[in-house]
Amino acid sequence: MISKSPITTIIPVDDMSRATTFYRDTLGLTDLGDSMAGNHALRTAAGSAVELMPAPGEHTSHTVLSFEVDDIVREIADLEGRGVRFEDYDTPELKTEGHIASAGSEKAAWFKDSEGNFLCLHETHLS
């Protein structure tokens, strides 16, 4: 059944070397090398897969990948220490404080990868 299948997120990148360095060295994903499809594969410690697809000039304007974290404040501090810059918003629809948008039990923070794609950290505490 498809509902039991692992998922691979494919992200368009301009510069494969730069993007690989960002995902491997800055975000800490495990580098798996080139895939059969000609993309470059990486994996999180939890087993989620990311493939970087060469696609010069194809940037997204929406979140392409979100990492679920236990402590968003700690993760932001860690990534900022690695040079990641977080987005801040102050609109009627979305306001961040300390880079974090909160809605009930959910918190989220956005940043861009080396290629300009939006990535997200999210934390959810269910009662």
SERO-4910 file (N, C-alpha, C, O; in steps of 0.05 Angstrom, whole numbers):
BEGIN
 pado doro    nc1    nc2    nc3   cac1   cac2   cac3    cc1    cc2    cc3    oc1    oc2    oc3
  Met    A     17    -24      0      0      0      0     17     25      0     38     26     13
  Ile    A      8     45    -15     24     69    -17     26     84     10     46     97     15
  Ser    A      6     80     27      7     94     53     30     83     71     36     96     91
  Lys    A     41     60     64     63     49     80     90     54     66    111     45     76
  Ser    A     90     68     44    114     73     28    131     96     39    120    116     47
  Pro    A    157     93     39    174    116     46    171    138     24    164    132      1
  Ile    A    176    163     32    173    185     14    200    198     10    216    201     29
  Thr    A    205    206    -15    229    222    -21    220    249    -31    204    250    -50
  Thr    A    231    270    -20    225    297    -29    246    305    -49    270    301    -44
  Ile    A    238    315    -72    256    323    -93    256    353    -95    235    366    -98
  Ile    A    280    365    -92    282    394    -91    299    404   -114    321    394   -119
  Pro    A    289    424   -129    304    436   -151    327    453   -141    324    468   -122
  Val    A    351    450   -154    374    465   -147    388    476   -171    388    464   -193
  Asp    A    401    499   -168    417    511   -189    445    499   -190    455    491   -211
  Asp    A    457    497   -166    485    489   -164    487    464   -146    484    466   -122
  Met    A    491    441   -158    490    416   -144    511    415   -122    505    405    -99
  Ser    A    535    424   -127    556    423   -107    550    441    -83    552    432    -60
  Arg    A    541    465    -88    533    483    -67    510    472    -50    510    473    -26
  Ala    A    490    462    -64    466    451    -50    474    426    -34    465    423    -11
  Thr    A    490    409    -45    499    385    -30    514    393     -5    509    382     16
  Thr    A    531    412     -7    546    422     16    527    433     37    530    428     61
  Phe    A    507    448     29    487    459     48    472    437     62    471    437     87
  Tyr    A    461    419     47    444    398     60    461    378     76    452    369     97
  Arg    A    485    372     67    503    354     82    517    368    105    514    358    128
  Asp    A    530    390    100    547    402    121    532    421    140    536    421    164
  Thr    A    514    437    128    499    456    145    476    443    159    472    447    183
  Leu    A    460    427    145    437    414    157    443    387    170    428    377    186
  Gly    A    466    375    162    474    350    175    462    324    164    463    304    177
  Leu    A    451    325    139    440    301    127    463    283    117    485    293    111
  Thr    A    458    257    116    477    238    106    477    238     76    456    235     64
  Asp    A    501    241     64    504    241     35    504    213     25    521    197     32
  Leu    A    485    206      7    483    180     -5    495    179    -33    496    157    -45
  Gly    A    502    201    -44    513    202    -71    491    205    -92    468    211    -86
  Asp    A    499    201   -117    481    204   -139    461    181   -141    467    158   -136
  Ser    A    436    188   -148    415    168   -151    414    159   -180    427    171   -197
  Met    A    399    138   -185    397    127   -212    383    148   -231    387    147   -255
  Ala    A    367    166   -219    353    186   -235    370    210   -242    361    228   -256
  Gly    A    395    210   -232    413    232   -238    411    255   -218    424    276   -222
  Asn    A    396    250   -197    395    269   -175    416    263   -154    431    243   -157
  His    A    419    279   -134    437    273   -112    421    267    -87    405    284    -79
  Ala    A    425    244    -74    409    235    -52    422    240    -25    446    237    -22
  Leu    A    405    247     -6    414    250     22    392    239     40    369    235     31
  Arg    A    398    234     65    379    222     83    382    234    111    404    240    120
  Thr    A    360    237    125    360    246    153    366    222    170    363    199    161
  Ala    A    374    226    195    378    204    214    352    188    219    353    165    226
  Ala    A    329    201    215    304    188    219    295    172    194    275    158    195
  Gly    A    310    174    173    305    157    149    291    171    127    286    159    106
  Ser    A    284    197    130    271    211    108    292    217     86    315    223     92
  Ala    A    283    216     61    301    220     39    296    246     25    273    255     22
  Val    A    318    259     15    317    283      0    334    278    -25    356    268    -23
  Glu    A    324    286    -48    340    285    -72    342    313    -84    321    327    -86
  Leu    A    366    321    -91    370    347   -103    371    343   -133    386    327   -143
  Met    A    353    357   -147    350    354   -176    361    378   -190    353    401   -184
  Pro    A    380    374   -209    390    397   -224    367    410   -240    355    397   -257
  Ala    A    362    435   -234    340    450   -248    346    479   -246    333    494   -232
  Pro    A    366    488   -261    374    517   -260    350    535   -265    335    532   -284
  Gly    A    348    555   -247    327    575   -250    300    568   -240    281    584   -241
  Glu    A    296    543   -231    270    534   -221    269    536   -191    275    516   -177
  His    A    261    559   -180    259    563   -151    230    561   -143    212    567   -159
  Thr    A    225    553   -119    198    551   -108    192    576    -92    210    589    -80
  Ser    A    167    583    -90    159    606    -73    143    595    -49    132    611    -34
  His    A    142    569    -46    128    557    -23    147    538     -8    169    533    -18
  Thr    A    139    529     15    155    511     30    157    484     16    136    472      9
  Val    A    181    475     11    185    449     -3    191    426     17    188    403      9
  Leu    A    199    433     41    207    413     60    204    424     88    212    447     93
  Ser    A    193    408    106    190    417    134    201    395    152    194    371    150
  Phe    A    218    403    171    230    384    190    214    386    216    212    408    228
  Glu    A    203    364    225    189    364    251    211    361    273    226    342    273
  Val    A    211    380    292    231    381    313    217    381    340    194    389    343
  Asp    A    232    372    361    221    372    388    224    399    402    207    406    418
  Asp    A    245    414    395    250    439    408    259    460    387    282    461    380
  Ile    A    239    475    377    245    493    355    264    515    362    281    523    346
  Val    A    263    525    387    282    546    396    311    535    395    328    549    385
  Arg    A    315    511    405    342    499    404    351    495    375    375    500    369
  Glu    A    334    485    358    341    480    330    348    506    315    367    506    300
  Ile    A    333    527    321    339    553    308    366    562    317    382    570    300
  Ala    A    372    561    342    398    569    353    421    553    340    441    564    332
  Asp    A    417    527    338    437    509    326    442    517    297    465    519    288
  Leu    A    420    520    281    423    526    253    435    555    249    450    559    230
  Glu    A    427    573    266    439    600    263    469    599    269    484    614    256
  Gly    A    477    582    287    505    578    292    520    566    268    545    568    266
  Arg    A    505    554    250    517    542    226    514    561    202    522    554    179
  Gly    A    504    585    207    502    605    186    475    608    172    472    623    153
  Val    A    455    593    182    428    594    170    414    620    179    416    627    203
  Arg    A    402    634    160    387    658    166    357    653    164    348    643    143
  Phe    A    342    658    185    314    653    186    298    677    176    307    700    179
  Glu    A    275    671    165    257    692    155    240    703    178    234    688    197
  Asp    A    233    728    176    215    740    196    192    753    180    195    764    159
  Tyr    A    168    751    192    144    760    179    128    778    198    127    772    222
  Asp    A    115    798    187     97    815    203     75    825    184     75    847    175
  Thr    A     56    806    179     33    812    162      8    805    178     10    792    199
  Pro    A    -15    813    168    -40    805    181    -43    775    183    -56    765    202
  Glu    A    -32    760    163    -35    731    163    -14    716    179    -19    694    188
  Leu    A     10    728    181     32    714    193     51    733    207     61    752    195
  Lys    A     55    728    233     74    745    249     93    726    264     84    706    276
  Thr    A    118    733    262    138    717    277    150    733    299    153    757    298
  Glu    A    157    719    321    172    731    343    195    712    348    191    688    353
  Gly    A    220    723    347    243    706    349    244    685    327    254    663    331
  His    A    235    693    304    233    676    279    211    656    280    208    641    261
  Ile    A    195    655    301    175    633    305    147    644    302    140    664    314
  Ala    A    131    631    285    102    636    283     88    615    300     95    591    299
  Ser    A     69    624    316     55    606    334     25    606    328     13    627    323
  Ala    A     13    583    328    -16    580    325    -25    556    342    -22    533    334
  Gly    A    -36    563    365    -44    542    384    -20    525    393     -1    536    403
  Ser    A    -22    499    388      0    481    397     22    478    375     40    462    379
  Glu    A     20    493    354     39    491    332     57    515    331     49    538    335
  Lys    A     83    510    325    102    531    320    117    525    295    122    502    288
  Ala    A    125    546    280    140    542    255    159    565    250    155    587    259
  Ala    A    181    559    236    201    579    229    211    571    201    216    547    195
  Trp    A    216    591    184    224    586    157    252    597    151    260    618    162
  Phe    A    266    584    133    292    593    123    295    583     95    280    566     86
  Lys    A    315    594     81    319    586     53    345    569     52    364    573     67
  Asp    A    344    550     33    368    534     29    388    550     11    382    574      5
  Ser    A    410    539      4    430    553    -12    420    561    -39    432    578    -53
  Glu    A    398    549    -48    387    554    -75    362    572    -75    351    578    -96
  Gly    A    354    581    -51    331    599    -49    304    585    -45    284    598    -45
  Asn    A    305    559    -40    280    544    -34    273    547     -5    291    548     12
  Phe    A    247    550      1    239    553     29    237    526     43    225    507     33
  Leu    A    250    525     66    249    502     84    237    511    110    237    535    117
  Cys    A    227    492    126    212    499    151    221    480    173    227    457    169
  Leu    A    221    491    197    222    476    222    194    477    234    183    499    234
  His    A    183    456    243    157    457    257    157    440    282    169    418    283
  Glu    A    143    450    302    141    436    328    111    435    335     97    456    333
  Thr    A    102    412    342     73    409    349     72    394    376     84    373    379
  His    A     57    405    394     52    391    420     22    386    421      6    405    424
  Leu    A     15    361    420    -14    354    423    -20    348    452     -4    337    467
  Ser    A    -44    357    460    -51    352    488    -61    325    493    -68    318    516
***
